[in-house]
Structures are given as C-alpha cells and as structure tokens.
Amino acid sequence: MHINISQYCCQNKECGLYGQRDKENLTITSTYGKNKDKSMLRCKICKSRFSETKGTVYYRSHKSKDKVDSMLRHIQEGVGVRKTSRLEKVHRDTITRYGRLAGKHAYKLHDELVAFSPLHKKSSI
C-alpha cells in the first residue's frame, strides 16, 4: 500500500513543523497491522515516529477501517446506537466510543478549517 505522504504532518507538538503538511520532513519507516496496511512515519526534524492513523478516529482501532466507516455512516444518518449495534454486530459501547471520537475529530477539524477560511466582506447596505 502506498500513501500520499504530503497529506501527513508531524504529530510531535514540540517539533518546529508540527501540524504542517507537505514540508518533505516525513519518511515511511515500516508497515504494520494484520495485513501490513498501515505505515509508520518518521519526522526528519525531531526524529519522532508515529502511525499514519495518529490523530484520526482510526488510531489504535481494533476494527477495520471499513467497519468504523460503516458504523459512523449509521450514526451520520441518525440511526440510534442500539440499532447500529445490532446492524454492525458490535457492542453499543463501541458505537458510542467511535461516535464520540469522530465528534471530537470533527470539532478539531472544524476549528482548523474555520481558522483559515477567507474573511467575509461586510455589505454596505
């Protein structure tokens, strides 16, 4: 599996390039997971290593990406936790945990995107 490394950024908050994408400071050091489908990244600046999934809802997940996506689609469509639990054949606490993780991630992403949104000009009506 080949990933587009320019979409990733250093996850070490003490690094000078923390959170900055496409700075050519990351390398893939290894792959891991049941199917060797996840990459370990290393920052050339601070030397820290981290998973490509760090900072996402998939980080340290024991469920497949497809399973997590399916659970979250049910939640997005307004399907209740218990019904989603039955449909996906996972415990309702798992559904709740992933829903909360996705919500926290969406909240952070919203704040990041809003911070860079263009300023609206006030109309002179």
DSSP file with accessible surface (Angstrom, degrees, kcal/mol):
  #  RESIDUE AA STRUCTURE BP1 BP2  ACC     N-H-->O    O-->H-N    N-H-->O    O-->H-N    TCO  KAPPA ALPHA  PHI   PSI    X-CA   Y-CA   Z-CA
    1    1 A M              0   0  156      0, 0.0     2,-0.5     0, 0.0     0, 0.0   0.000 360.0 360.0 360.0 131.6    0.0    0.0    0.0
    2    2 A H        -     0   0  171     37,-0.0     2,-0.3     2,-0.0    35,-0.0  -0.936 360.0-161.6-112.3 129.8    1.4    3.4   -1.0
    3    3 A I        -     0   0   10     -2,-0.5     2,-1.2     3,-0.0     3,-0.1  -0.781  27.8-114.6-108.4 154.6    0.2    6.5    0.8
    4    4 A N    >   -     0   0   85     -2,-0.3     3,-1.8     1,-0.2     4,-0.2  -0.747  30.2-167.7 -85.2  98.0    0.5   10.1   -0.3
    5    5 A I  G >  S+     0   0   54     -2,-1.2     3,-1.7     1,-0.3    17,-0.3   0.723  76.1  74.3 -66.4 -18.7    2.9   11.3    2.4
    6    6 A S  G 3  S+     0   0   36      1,-0.3    16,-0.7    15,-0.1    -1,-0.3   0.707  88.2  62.8 -68.7 -16.2    2.3   15.0    1.6
    7    7 A Q  G <  S+     0   0  118     -3,-1.8    -1,-0.3    14,-0.1     2,-0.2   0.553  95.0  78.1 -83.5  -6.9   -1.1   14.8    3.3
    8    8 A Y    <   -     0   0   52     -3,-1.7    14,-0.8    -4,-0.2     2,-0.3  -0.613  59.3-165.8-104.4 161.9    0.5   14.0    6.6
    9    9 A C        -     0   0   12     -2,-0.2    12,-0.1    12,-0.2     9,-0.1  -0.945  36.8 -80.8-141.1 162.1    2.2   16.2    9.2
   10   10 A C  B     -a   18   0A   0      7,-0.6     9,-2.0    10,-0.5    10,-0.1  -0.399  31.3-158.7 -63.9 136.2    4.5   15.7   12.3
   11   11 A Q        +     0   0   50      7,-0.2     2,-0.7    -2,-0.1    -1,-0.1   0.402  59.9 106.9 -98.7   1.7    2.4   14.8   15.3
   12   12 A N    >   -     0   0   48      1,-0.2     3,-2.1    36,-0.1     6,-0.2  -0.734  59.7-154.3 -85.2 113.6    5.0   15.8   17.9
   13   13 A K  T 3  S+     0   0  162     -2,-0.7    -1,-0.2     1,-0.3     5,-0.1   0.705  92.9  56.2 -63.1 -18.1    3.7   19.1   19.4
   14   14 A E  T 3  S+     0   0  181      3,-0.1    -1,-0.3    -3,-0.0     2,-0.2   0.507  85.4 104.0 -91.9  -3.9    7.3   20.1   20.3
   15   15 A C  S X  S-     0   0   11     -3,-2.1     3,-1.6     1,-0.1    -5,-0.0  -0.529  75.4-130.7 -79.3 144.4    8.5   19.9   16.7
   16   16 A G  T 3  S+     0   0   64      1,-0.3    -1,-0.1    -2,-0.2    -3,-0.0   0.712 110.2  45.5 -65.6 -20.2    9.0   23.0   14.6
   17   17 A L  T >  S+     0   0   38     -5,-0.1     3,-2.1     8,-0.0    -7,-0.6   0.149  80.2 148.9-109.6  19.9    7.0   21.5   11.8
   18   18 A Y  B <  S+a   10   0A 100     -3,-1.6    -7,-0.2     1,-0.3     3,-0.1  -0.274  74.9   2.3 -56.4 128.8    4.1   20.2   14.0
   19   19 A G  T 3  S+     0   0   35     -9,-2.0     2,-0.6     1,-0.2    -1,-0.3   0.473  98.3 125.5  76.0   2.2    0.8   20.2   12.1
   20   20 A Q    <   -     0   0   75     -3,-2.1   -10,-0.5   -10,-0.1     3,-0.4  -0.847  47.9-149.9-101.1 121.3    2.4   21.5    8.9
   21   21 A R        +     0   0  119     -2,-0.6   -12,-0.2     1,-0.2   -14,-0.1  -0.471  67.7  19.3 -87.5 157.8    1.7   19.3    5.8
   22   22 A D  S    S+     0   0  105    -14,-0.8    -1,-0.2   -16,-0.7   -16,-0.1   0.861  73.8 130.7  56.9  45.1    3.8   18.8    2.7
   23   23 A K  S    S-     0   0  110     -3,-0.4    -1,-0.1    -6,-0.1    -2,-0.1   0.292  71.2-122.9-106.1   5.4    7.1   20.0    4.2
   24   24 A E  S    S+     0   0  164      1,-0.1   -18,-0.1   -19,-0.1    -3,-0.1   0.782  80.0 118.0  58.2  31.1    9.0   16.9    3.0
   25   25 A N        +     0   0    6     -8,-0.1    19,-3.7    19,-0.0     2,-0.3   0.473  52.5  83.9-103.3  -1.9   10.1   16.1    6.5
   26   26 A L  E     -B   43   0B  14     17,-0.2     2,-0.3    18,-0.1    17,-0.2  -0.785  49.5-179.6-108.8 145.6    8.4   12.7    6.8
   27   27 A T  E     -B   42   0B  45     15,-1.9    15,-2.3    -2,-0.3     2,-0.6  -0.951  31.9-115.5-132.6 156.3    9.5    9.3    5.7
   28   28 A I  E     +B   41   0B  71     -2,-0.3    13,-0.2    13,-0.2     3,-0.1  -0.828  30.8 177.2 -91.1 122.9    7.9    5.9    5.9
   29   29 A T  E     -     0   0B  55     11,-2.7     2,-0.3    -2,-0.6    -1,-0.2   0.776  58.8 -27.0 -97.1 -32.7    9.9    3.7    8.2
   30   30 A S  E     -B   40   0B  49     10,-0.9    10,-3.1     2,-0.0    -1,-0.3  -0.973  54.1-115.8-166.5 174.3    7.8    0.5    8.2
   31   31 A T  E     +B   39   0B  61     -2,-0.3     2,-0.3     8,-0.2     8,-0.2  -0.888  32.1 171.4-121.3 156.5    4.4   -1.0    7.8
   32   32 A Y  E     +B   38   0B  73      6,-2.5     6,-2.0    -2,-0.3     5,-0.4  -0.905  22.9  84.6-151.8 179.5    2.4   -2.8   10.4
   33   33 A G  S >  S-     0   0   30     -2,-0.3     3,-1.5     3,-0.2    -2,-0.0  -0.286  88.9 -61.0 103.6 167.6   -1.0   -4.3   11.1
   34   34 A K  T 3  S+     0   0  203      1,-0.3    -1,-0.2    -2,-0.1     0, 0.0   0.877 141.1  25.8 -53.7 -41.1   -2.6   -7.6   10.3
   35   35 A N  T 3  S-     0   0  123     -3,-0.2    -1,-0.3     0, 0.0    -2,-0.1   0.155 110.4-112.9-109.0  15.6   -2.3   -7.0    6.6
   36   36 A K  S <  S+     0   0  130     -3,-1.5    -3,-0.2     1,-0.1    -2,-0.1   0.892  76.7 134.7  52.4  43.6    0.7   -4.7    6.8
   37   37 A D        +     0   0   62     -5,-0.4     2,-0.4    -6,-0.1    -4,-0.2   0.379  44.6  75.6-105.7   3.7   -1.6   -2.0    5.5
   38   38 A K  E     -B   32   0B  57     -6,-2.0    -6,-2.5    14,-0.0     2,-0.3  -0.920  69.7-140.0-117.3 145.7   -0.6    0.8    7.9
   39   39 A S  E     -B   31   0B   3     -2,-0.4    13,-2.3    -8,-0.2     2,-0.5  -0.804   3.4-141.7-107.8 144.4    2.5    2.9    7.7
   40   40 A M  E     -BC  30  51B  32    -10,-3.1   -11,-2.7    -2,-0.3   -10,-0.9  -0.878  25.2-157.1 -96.9 131.6    4.8    4.2   10.5
   41   41 A L  E     -BC  28  50B   0      9,-3.4     9,-2.3    -2,-0.5     2,-0.4  -0.794   6.8-159.4-110.5 153.9    6.1    7.7    9.7
   42   42 A R  E     -BC  27  49B  79    -15,-2.3   -15,-1.9    -2,-0.3     2,-0.5  -0.999  15.1-134.2-134.9 134.1    9.2    9.4   11.0
   43   43 A C  E  >  -B   26   0B   0      5,-2.4     4,-1.5    -2,-0.4   -17,-0.2  -0.753   6.6-153.0 -87.2 128.1    9.9   13.1   11.1
   44   44 A K  T  4 S+     0   0  101    -19,-3.7    -1,-0.1    -2,-0.5   -18,-0.1   0.732  92.4  51.6 -71.1 -21.2   13.4   14.0    9.8
   45   45 A I  T  4 S+     0   0  103    -20,-0.3    -1,-0.1     1,-0.1   -19,-0.0   0.964 126.9  15.1 -81.9 -57.5   13.4   17.2   12.0
   46   46 A C  T  4 S-     0   0   40      2,-0.1    -2,-0.2   -34,-0.0    -1,-0.1   0.508  93.0-131.1 -99.8  -5.7   12.5   15.9   15.5
   47   47 A K     <  +     0   0  120     -4,-1.5    -3,-0.1     1,-0.2     2,-0.1   0.555  54.4 147.6  69.4   9.3   13.1   12.2   14.8
   48   48 A S        -     0   0   30     -6,-0.1    -5,-2.4   -36,-0.0     2,-0.4  -0.461  36.1-146.8 -76.6 150.5    9.7   11.2   16.3
   49   49 A R  E     +C   42   0B 141     -7,-0.2     2,-0.3    -2,-0.1    -7,-0.2  -0.921  24.6 159.9-116.4 145.0    7.9    8.2   14.9
   50   50 A F  E     -C   41   0B  12     -9,-2.3    -9,-3.4    -2,-0.4     2,-0.1  -0.987  39.7 -93.9-159.6 159.9    4.1    7.8   14.7
   51   51 A S  E >   -C   40   0B   9     -2,-0.3     3,-1.5   -11,-0.2   -11,-0.2  -0.444  30.8-122.7 -75.7 150.1    1.4    5.9   13.0
   52   52 A E  T 3  S+     0   0   23    -13,-2.3    -1,-0.1     1,-0.3   -12,-0.1   0.746 113.9  55.9 -62.7 -20.0   -0.3    7.3    9.8
   53   53 A T  T >  S+     0   0   14    -14,-0.2     3,-1.8     5,-0.1     6,-0.6   0.533  76.1 122.3 -91.9  -5.1   -3.6    7.0   11.7
   54   54 A K  T <  S+     0   0   80     -3,-1.5     3,-0.1     1,-0.3     4,-0.0  -0.314  76.4  25.6 -60.1 135.6   -2.5    9.1   14.7
   55   55 A G  T 3  S+     0   0   46      1,-0.4    -1,-0.3     2,-0.0     2,-0.3   0.537 108.7  94.7  87.4   6.4   -4.9   12.0   15.2
   56   56 A T  S X  S-     0   0   49     -3,-1.8     3,-1.3     1,-0.0    -1,-0.4  -0.785  89.7-106.0-122.7 170.8   -7.7   10.2   13.5
   57   57 A V  T 3  S+     0   0   14     -2,-0.3    45,-0.1     1,-0.2    44,-0.1   0.718 117.4  61.8 -67.8 -17.3  -10.7    8.1   14.6
   58   58 A Y  T >  S+     0   0   54     -5,-0.2     3,-1.9     2,-0.1    -1,-0.2   0.569  73.1 121.9 -86.9  -8.6   -8.8    5.0   13.3
   59   59 A Y  T <  S-     0   0   74     -3,-1.3     3,-0.1    -6,-0.6    -5,-0.1  -0.346  90.5  -6.2 -62.9 128.3   -5.8    5.4   15.7
   60   60 A R  T 3  S+     0   0  195      1,-0.2     2,-0.3    -2,-0.1    -1,-0.3   0.739  96.5 157.4  58.4  26.3   -5.4    2.3   17.9
   61   61 A S    <   -     0   0   15     -3,-1.9    -1,-0.2     1,-0.1     4,-0.1  -0.619  37.7-162.9 -81.8 138.5   -8.6    0.9   16.5
   62   62 A H  S    S+     0   0  190     -2,-0.3     2,-0.3    -3,-0.1    -1,-0.1   0.451  72.5  82.1 -95.2  -3.1   -9.1   -2.9   16.6
   63   63 A K  S    S-     0   0   78      1,-0.1    -2,-0.1    -5,-0.1     0, 0.0  -0.739  90.4-103.3 -98.3 151.6  -11.9   -2.6   14.0
   64   64 A S     >  -     0   0   70     -2,-0.3     4,-2.5     1,-0.1     5,-0.2  -0.283  29.5-112.9 -68.2 158.9  -11.2   -2.4   10.3
   65   65 A K  H  > S+     0   0  117      1,-0.2     4,-2.8     2,-0.2     5,-0.2   0.907 119.3  52.9 -58.9 -41.2  -11.4    1.0    8.5
   66   66 A D  H  > S+     0   0  123      1,-0.2     4,-2.3     2,-0.2    -1,-0.2   0.896 109.0  49.0 -62.5 -39.6  -14.5   -0.3    6.6
   67   67 A K  H  > S+     0   0   61      2,-0.2     4,-2.5     1,-0.2    -2,-0.2   0.928 112.6  47.1 -67.2 -44.7  -16.2   -1.4    9.8
   68   68 A V  H  X S+     0   0    0     -4,-2.5     4,-2.6     1,-0.2     5,-0.2   0.941 112.6  50.1 -62.0 -45.3  -15.5    2.0   11.5
   69   69 A D  H  X S+     0   0   31     -4,-2.8     4,-2.2    -5,-0.2    -1,-0.2   0.911 110.5  50.2 -59.5 -42.0  -16.8    3.9    8.4
   70   70 A S  H  X S+     0   0   27     -4,-2.3     4,-1.8     2,-0.2    -1,-0.2   0.926 110.6  48.7 -64.2 -45.2  -19.9    1.7    8.3
   71   71 A M  H  X S+     0   0    0     -4,-2.5     4,-1.9     1,-0.2    -2,-0.2   0.930 112.8  48.4 -60.0 -43.6  -20.7    2.4   12.0
   72   72 A L  H  X S+     0   0   33     -4,-2.6     4,-2.8     1,-0.2    -1,-0.2   0.831 105.9  57.0 -70.0 -31.1  -20.2    6.1   11.5
   73   73 A R  H  X S+     0   0  136     -4,-2.2     4,-2.0     2,-0.2    -1,-0.2   0.905 106.2  51.0 -64.5 -39.2  -22.4    6.2    8.4
   74   74 A H  H  <>S+     0   0   45     -4,-1.8     5,-2.5     2,-0.2     4,-0.2   0.941 112.1  46.3 -60.8 -46.4  -25.2    4.8   10.5
   75   75 A I  H ><5S+     0   0   59     -4,-1.9     3,-1.8     1,-0.2    -2,-0.2   0.926 110.2  53.8 -62.0 -43.9  -24.7    7.5   13.2
   76   76 A Q  H 3<5S+     0   0  148     -4,-2.8    -1,-0.2     1,-0.3    -2,-0.2   0.860 106.3  52.8 -58.9 -36.6  -24.5   10.1   10.5
   77   77 A E  T 3<5S-     0   0  148     -4,-2.0    -1,-0.3    -5,-0.2    -2,-0.2   0.432 122.2-106.6 -81.4  -0.1  -27.8    9.0    9.1
   78   78 A G  T < 5 +     0   0   64     -3,-1.8     2,-0.3     1,-0.3    -3,-0.2   0.622  64.6 155.2  87.2  12.8  -29.4    9.3   12.5
   79   79 A V      < -     0   0   38     -5,-2.5    -1,-0.3    -6,-0.2    -2,-0.0  -0.557  47.4-109.3 -72.4 135.9  -29.7    5.6   13.3
   80   80 A G     >  -     0   0   42     -2,-0.3     4,-2.7     1,-0.1     5,-0.2  -0.155  20.6-111.5 -65.3 162.2  -29.7    5.0   17.0
   81   81 A V  H  > S+     0   0   59      1,-0.2     4,-2.6     2,-0.2     5,-0.2   0.919 115.7  47.7 -61.7 -46.1  -26.9    3.5   19.0
   82   82 A R  H  > S+     0   0  174      2,-0.2     4,-2.1     1,-0.2    -1,-0.2   0.916 113.7  46.5 -65.7 -41.6  -28.7    0.3   19.8
   83   83 A K  H  > S+     0   0  116      2,-0.2     4,-2.8     1,-0.2     5,-0.2   0.926 113.2  49.4 -67.0 -42.3  -30.0   -0.3   16.2
   84   84 A T  H  X S+     0   0    0     -4,-2.7     4,-2.8     1,-0.2     5,-0.2   0.913 108.4  55.0 -60.7 -40.7  -26.5    0.4   14.9
   85   85 A S  H  X>S+     0   0   21     -4,-2.6     5,-1.6    -5,-0.2     4,-1.0   0.920 111.0  44.0 -58.2 -45.3  -25.1   -2.0   17.4
   86   86 A R  H  <5S+     0   0  165     -4,-2.1     3,-0.3     2,-0.2    -2,-0.2   0.922 115.1  48.1 -66.5 -44.6  -27.4   -4.8   16.1
   87   87 A L  H  <5S+     0   0   89     -4,-2.8    -2,-0.2     1,-0.2    -1,-0.2   0.888 120.0  37.1 -64.0 -39.6  -26.8   -4.0   12.5
   88   88 A E  H  <5S-     0   0   16     -4,-2.8    -1,-0.2    -5,-0.2    -2,-0.2   0.505 103.7-128.7 -91.7  -8.6  -23.0   -3.9   12.9
   89   89 A K  T  <5 +     0   0  179     -4,-1.0     2,-0.3    -3,-0.3    -3,-0.2   0.911  67.8 118.5  60.2  44.2  -22.9   -6.8   15.4
   90   90 A V  S   <S-     0   0   14     -5,-1.6    -1,-0.2    -6,-0.2    -2,-0.2  -0.937  73.4 -85.7-132.6 159.6  -20.8   -4.8   17.9
   91   91 A H    >>  -     0   0   98     -2,-0.3     4,-1.4     1,-0.1     3,-1.0  -0.319  34.9-121.4 -65.3 146.9  -21.5   -3.7   21.5
   92   92 A R  H 3> S+     0   0  116      1,-0.3     4,-2.4     2,-0.2     5,-0.2   0.822 112.5  61.5 -61.3 -30.0  -23.4   -0.4   21.9
   93   93 A D  H 3> S+     0   0  105      1,-0.2     4,-2.5     2,-0.2    -1,-0.3   0.851 101.1  54.1 -64.2 -32.4  -20.5    1.0   23.9
   94   94 A T  H <> S+     0   0   23     -3,-1.0     4,-2.5     2,-0.2     5,-0.2   0.921 108.0  49.0 -66.3 -42.2  -18.3    0.5   20.9
   95   95 A I  H  X S+     0   0    0     -4,-1.4     4,-2.4     1,-0.2    -2,-0.2   0.939 112.9  47.7 -61.8 -45.7  -20.7    2.6   18.8
   96   96 A T  H  X S+     0   0   43     -4,-2.4     4,-2.5     2,-0.2    -2,-0.2   0.920 110.8  51.6 -61.9 -43.5  -20.8    5.3   21.4
   97   97 A R  H  X S+     0   0  123     -4,-2.5     4,-2.5     1,-0.2    -2,-0.2   0.941 112.6  44.2 -62.1 -46.5  -17.0    5.4   21.7
   98   98 A Y  H  X S+     0   0    3     -4,-2.5     4,-2.7     1,-0.2     5,-0.2   0.879 111.4  54.6 -67.8 -35.2  -16.5    5.7   17.9
   99   99 A G  H  X S+     0   0   22     -4,-2.4     4,-2.1    -5,-0.2    -1,-0.2   0.923 110.9  45.4 -62.0 -43.3  -19.2    8.3   17.7
  100  100 A R  H  X S+     0   0  175     -4,-2.5     4,-2.5     2,-0.2    -2,-0.2   0.915 112.6  50.6 -66.1 -43.2  -17.5   10.4   20.4
  101  101 A L  H  X S+     0   0   69     -4,-2.5     4,-2.4     1,-0.2    -2,-0.2   0.927 111.8  47.5 -60.1 -44.8  -14.1   10.0   18.8
  102  102 A A  H  X S+     0   0   28     -4,-2.7     4,-2.7     1,-0.2    -1,-0.2   0.892 111.0  52.2 -64.3 -39.0  -15.5   11.1   15.4
  103  103 A G  H  X S+     0   0   41     -4,-2.1     4,-2.4    -5,-0.2    -2,-0.2   0.927 110.2  47.4 -63.4 -43.9  -17.2   14.1   17.1
  104  104 A K  H  X S+     0   0  138     -4,-2.5     4,-2.2     2,-0.2    -2,-0.2   0.912 113.6  48.6 -63.0 -42.5  -14.0   15.2   18.7
  105  105 A H  H  X S+     0   0   74     -4,-2.4     4,-2.6     1,-0.2    -2,-0.2   0.926 111.6  48.9 -64.5 -43.1  -12.1   14.9   15.5
  106  106 A A  H  X S+     0   0   56     -4,-2.7     4,-2.8     2,-0.2    -2,-0.2   0.894 109.5  53.1 -63.8 -39.1  -14.8   16.8   13.5
  107  107 A Y  H  X S+     0   0  161     -4,-2.4     4,-2.2     2,-0.2    -2,-0.2   0.942 111.6  44.9 -62.1 -45.6  -14.7   19.6   16.2
  108  108 A K  H  X S+     0   0  151     -4,-2.2     4,-2.1     2,-0.2    -2,-0.2   0.906 113.7  49.9 -65.6 -41.8  -10.9   19.9   15.8
  109  109 A L  H  X S+     0   0   70     -4,-2.6     4,-2.8     2,-0.2     5,-0.3   0.919 108.7  52.6 -64.2 -41.8  -11.1   19.8   12.1
  110  110 A H  H  X S+     0   0  109     -4,-2.8     4,-2.9     1,-0.2     5,-0.3   0.939 109.3  48.8 -58.2 -47.9  -13.8   22.5   12.0
  111  111 A D  H  X S+     0   0   75     -4,-2.2     4,-1.7     1,-0.2    -1,-0.2   0.895 112.3  49.3 -61.7 -37.7  -11.7   24.8   14.2
  112  112 A E  H  X S+     0   0   75     -4,-2.1     4,-0.8     2,-0.2    -2,-0.2   0.938 115.0  42.9 -66.7 -45.2   -8.7   24.3   11.9
  113  113 A L  H >< S+     0   0  104     -4,-2.8     3,-0.7     1,-0.2     4,-0.3   0.894 112.7  51.6 -70.9 -38.9  -10.7   24.9    8.7
  114  114 A V  H >< S+     0   0   72     -4,-2.9     3,-1.4    -5,-0.3    -1,-0.2   0.889 102.5  61.2 -65.8 -34.9  -12.6   27.9   10.1
  115  115 A A  H 3< S+     0   0   75     -4,-1.7    -1,-0.2    -5,-0.3    -2,-0.2   0.804 112.1  38.5 -62.0 -26.4   -9.3   29.5   11.2
  116  116 A F  T << S+     0   0  166     -4,-0.8    -1,-0.3    -3,-0.7    -2,-0.2   0.296  87.8 119.9-107.9   8.5   -8.2   29.5    7.6
  117  117 A S  S <  S-     0   0   60     -3,-1.4     3,-0.1    -4,-0.3    -3,-0.0  -0.436  73.2 -98.5 -73.6 149.6  -11.5   30.5    5.9
  118  118 A P        -     0   0  104      0, 0.0     2,-0.2     0, 0.0    -1,-0.1  -0.326  40.8-104.1 -66.6 149.2  -11.5   33.7    3.9
  119  119 A L        -     0   0  170     -3,-0.1     2,-0.4     1,-0.1    -3,-0.0  -0.491  31.4-127.5 -73.3 140.9  -12.8   36.8    5.6
  120  120 A H        -     0   0  175     -2,-0.2     2,-0.3    -3,-0.1    -1,-0.1  -0.760  19.1-128.7 -90.2 133.1  -16.3   37.9    4.6
  121  121 A K        -     0   0  203     -2,-0.4     2,-0.3     1,-0.1    -1,-0.0  -0.636  24.0-119.3 -79.6 137.7  -16.6   41.5    3.5
  122  122 A K        -     0   0  204     -2,-0.3     2,-0.2     1,-0.1    -1,-0.1  -0.582  28.3-121.4 -76.5 135.3  -19.4   43.3    5.1
  123  123 A S        -     0   0   91     -2,-0.3     2,-0.6     1,-0.1    -1,-0.1  -0.479  10.4-135.5 -76.6 148.7  -22.0   44.6    2.7
  124  124 A S              0   0  127     -2,-0.2    -1,-0.1     0, 0.0    -2,-0.0  -0.396 360.0 360.0-101.9  54.5  -22.6   48.3    2.7
  125  125 A I              0   0  192     -2,-0.6    -2,-0.0     0, 0.0    -3,-0.0  -0.530 360.0 360.0 -84.5 360.0  -26.4   48.2    2.6
